[in-house]
Amino acid sequence: MFTTTDPQTPPATPPTTPPATPPTPASTATMRAVTQRRYGDSSALTVNQIDRPQPGPDQVLIEVHAAALDRGTEHLMTGRPWLVRLAGYGLLRPKQPVPGLDVAGIVTAVGADVTRFEVGDEVFGIADGSFAEFAVASESKLASKPAGLSFEQAAASAVSGIAALQALTDVGGLEPGQRVLVIGASGGVGTFAVQLARALGGVVDGVAGTQNLELVSSLGADVVHDHRTTDIADIDQRYDLILDIGGRNPVRKLRRLLTPTGTLVIVGGEHGNRITGGIGRQLRAVALSPFVGQRLAMFVSTEHHSFIDRLAVHLDSGDVVPVIGSRFPLDQAADAMLQMEAGRAKGKTVIEVTGARS
Ligand SMILES: NC(=O)c1ccc[n+]([C@@H]2O[C@H](COP(=O)([O-])OP(=O)(O)OC[C@H]3O[C@@H](n4cnc5c(N)ncnc54)[C@H](OP(=O)(O)O)[C@@H]3O)[C@@H](O)[C@H]2O)c1
């Protein structure tokens, strides 16, 4: 602090008052956003000033405080596997030029039919185009942010947390006391799956890379196998439920790790073929299921607030704490995606937009 006796005190300058600017009409308001005009790797992303989106009748406009990465966002960025393009996201270029799904922020406008939220509410969930200062989201994909959760933590939660919750419970039928193996336990979905499985009474083991074994243990896994040094065929334990989130182990190998009536839920796994990704392995497992004693299942996560609300109960109680491996400012979203492409991310990677830690 300067004092009057401080020889380095600069000459006093009168405070300058910026000229008052009239509020910008919503229709012409702009925002900073990450954009992509073509499919490609992270070099396809740039930061631009673009028009703010306008909420539709059942949507809210969110001032984004934080967003987060997930593998789905990477698929929509690259247009790979091609199935993504055929699913209606844009054949030659992304229809939605702003990437990002996970979001947390404050509602600043609501559509005419919105009943669950009002301006000023703190929310988290899934918004198409969350790597921006503002994003619109359907009210059906948002939940109230638990007060004890930071915007960063909330942003890290919805996409991966509800995938883990649905895989374990609605699809996997987890019951207390069951033995669970989470393959891909250190990633976005896996870090939620390990904690949720424990919170729901499961006894959990995990599979992760060498650098993440300690992390997975700290989340509550009893034994953590290193996928770089261990072939899962060499694991002695048998499991009531296996969540296969990472790697591309053949179904026959996975079945050998199941109890005779155990359940396998294939959540994902990268590096499948460039047209259909990993879906072929999933479909083969489902086709085989009626002919074996074990249950072999796949699923596509349902993006509905009922699941986000259920997840919020665990987040609020502290049963589940989002694992944030790294944080990047909005301007460096391309670097964040590059880290994910390189497989160097752990847990969730958060994009800080406005005051995210509060
Ligand atoms: N079905 C759905 O609705 C749904 C929903 C969400 C996600 N997904 C899919 O689920 C997958 C995982 O998503 P994510 O966000 O969790 O990805 P992520 O954050 O990249 O995590 C990938 C995990 O897989 C592990 N892994 C990498 N190579 C492996 C190997 N050879 N064997 C075993 N584990 C390996 C990684 O371990 P290390 O990093 O420690 O090496 C990490 O734990 C993606 O394919 C995604 O598309 C599907």
The ligand as an SDF file (V2000), in Angstrom:
LIG
                    3D

 48 52  0  0  0  0  0  0  0  0999 V2000
  -23.1260  -45.0020  -23.2790 N   0  0  0  0  0  0  0  0  0  0  0  0
  -23.2010  -43.7330  -22.9820 C   0  0  0  0  0  0  0  0  0  0  0  0
  -24.2740  -43.1290  -22.9380 O   0  0  0  0  0  0  0  0  0  0  0  0
  -21.9290  -43.0060  -22.6490 C   0  0  0  0  0  0  0  0  0  0  0  0
  -21.9810  -41.8680  -21.8310 C   0  0  0  0  0  0  0  0  0  0  0  0
  -20.7670  -41.2320  -21.5080 C   0  0  0  0  0  0  0  0  0  0  0  0
  -19.5680  -41.7260  -22.0340 C   0  0  0  0  0  0  0  0  0  0  0  0
  -19.5940  -42.7960  -22.8630 N   0  0  0  0  0  0  0  0  0  0  0  0
  -18.3580  -43.3320  -23.4250 C   0  0  0  0  0  0  0  0  0  0  0  0
  -17.5830  -43.8740  -22.3580 O   0  0  0  0  0  0  0  0  0  0  0  0
  -16.2130  -43.8240  -22.7070 C   0  0  0  0  0  0  0  0  0  0  0  0
  -15.4180  -43.2260  -21.5760 C   0  0  0  0  0  0  0  0  0  0  0  0
  -15.7870  -41.8850  -21.3700 O   0  0  0  0  0  0  0  0  0  0  0  0
  -14.9690  -41.0070  -20.3320 P   0  0  0  0  0  0  0  0  0  0  0  0
  -15.5300  -39.6320  -20.4330 O   0  0  0  0  0  0  0  0  0  0  0  0
  -14.9240  -41.6510  -19.0170 O   0  0  0  0  0  0  0  0  0  0  0  0
  -13.5250  -41.0550  -21.0200 O   0  0  0  0  0  0  0  0  0  0  0  0
  -12.1070  -40.6880  -20.3860 P   0  0  0  0  0  0  0  0  0  0  0  0
  -12.2790  -39.6150  -19.3640 O   0  0  0  0  0  0  0  0  0  0  0  0
  -11.2020  -40.4620  -21.5210 O   0  0  0  0  0  0  0  0  0  0  0  0
  -11.6670  -42.0240  -19.5950 O   0  0  0  0  0  0  0  0  0  0  0  0
  -11.2070  -43.1600  -20.2640 C   0  0  0  0  0  0  0  0  0  0  0  0
  -10.8280  -44.2130  -19.2390 C   0  0  0  0  0  0  0  0  0  0  0  0
  -10.4390  -45.4020  -19.9290 O   0  0  0  0  0  0  0  0  0  0  0  0
   -9.1880  -45.8420  -19.3820 C   0  0  0  0  0  0  0  0  0  0  0  0
   -8.4740  -46.6220  -20.3850 N   0  0  0  0  0  0  0  0  0  0  0  0
   -7.7450  -46.1750  -21.4260 C   0  0  0  0  0  0  0  0  0  0  0  0
   -7.2110  -47.2300  -22.1020 N   0  0  0  0  0  0  0  0  0  0  0  0
   -7.6260  -48.3510  -21.4500 C   0  0  0  0  0  0  0  0  0  0  0  0
   -7.4030  -49.7480  -21.6460 C   0  0  0  0  0  0  0  0  0  0  0  0
   -6.6620  -50.1980  -22.6470 N   0  0  0  0  0  0  0  0  0  0  0  0
   -7.9850  -50.6220  -20.7920 N   0  0  0  0  0  0  0  0  0  0  0  0
   -8.7500  -50.1820  -19.7700 C   0  0  0  0  0  0  0  0  0  0  0  0
   -8.9800  -48.8650  -19.5090 N   0  0  0  0  0  0  0  0  0  0  0  0
   -8.4320  -47.9580  -20.3620 C   0  0  0  0  0  0  0  0  0  0  0  0
   -8.4930  -44.5840  -18.9640 C   0  0  0  0  0  0  0  0  0  0  0  0
   -7.4750  -44.8930  -18.0180 O   0  0  0  0  0  0  0  0  0  0  0  0
   -6.0970  -44.0260  -17.8600 P   0  0  0  0  0  0  0  0  0  0  0  0
   -6.3820  -42.6380  -18.3660 O   0  0  0  0  0  0  0  0  0  0  0  0
   -5.8530  -44.0750  -16.3910 O   0  0  0  0  0  0  0  0  0  0  0  0
   -5.0790  -44.7340  -18.6820 O   0  0  0  0  0  0  0  0  0  0  0  0
   -9.6640  -43.8100  -18.3480 C   0  0  0  0  0  0  0  0  0  0  0  0
   -9.9200  -44.2890  -17.0470 O   0  0  0  0  0  0  0  0  0  0  0  0
  -16.1300  -43.0290  -24.0130 C   0  0  0  0  0  0  0  0  0  0  0  0
  -16.0020  -43.9450  -25.0800 O   0  0  0  0  0  0  0  0  0  0  0  0
  -17.4490  -42.3110  -24.0900 C   0  0  0  0  0  0  0  0  0  0  0  0
  -17.8480  -42.0490  -25.4050 O   0  0  0  0  0  0  0  0  0  0  0  0
  -20.7460  -43.4570  -23.1730 C   0  0  0  0  0  0  0  0  0  0  0  0
  1  2  1  0
  2  3  2  0
  2  4  1  0
  4  5  1  0
  4 48  2  0
  5  6  2  0
  6  7  1  0
  7  8  2  0
  8  9  1  0
  8 48  1  0
  9 10  1  0
  9 46  1  0
 10 11  1  0
 11 12  1  0
 11 44  1  0
 12 13  1  0
 13 14  1  0
 14 15  2  0
 14 16  1  0
 14 17  1  0
 17 18  1  0
 18 19  2  0
 18 20  1  0
 18 21  1  0
 21 22  1  0
 22 23  1  0
 23 24  1  0
 23 42  1  0
 24 25  1  0
 25 26  1  0
 25 36  1  0
 26 27  1  0
 26 35  1  0
 27 28  2  0
 28 29  1  0
 29 30  1  0
 29 35  2  0
 30 31  1  0
 30 32  2  0
 32 33  1  0
 33 34  2  0
 34 35  1  0
 36 37  1  0
 36 42  1  0
 37 38  1  0
 38 39  2  0
 38 40  1  0
 38 41  1  0
 42 43  1  0
 44 45  1  0
 44 46  1  0
 46 47  1  0
M  CHG  2   8   1  16  -1
M  END
$$$$
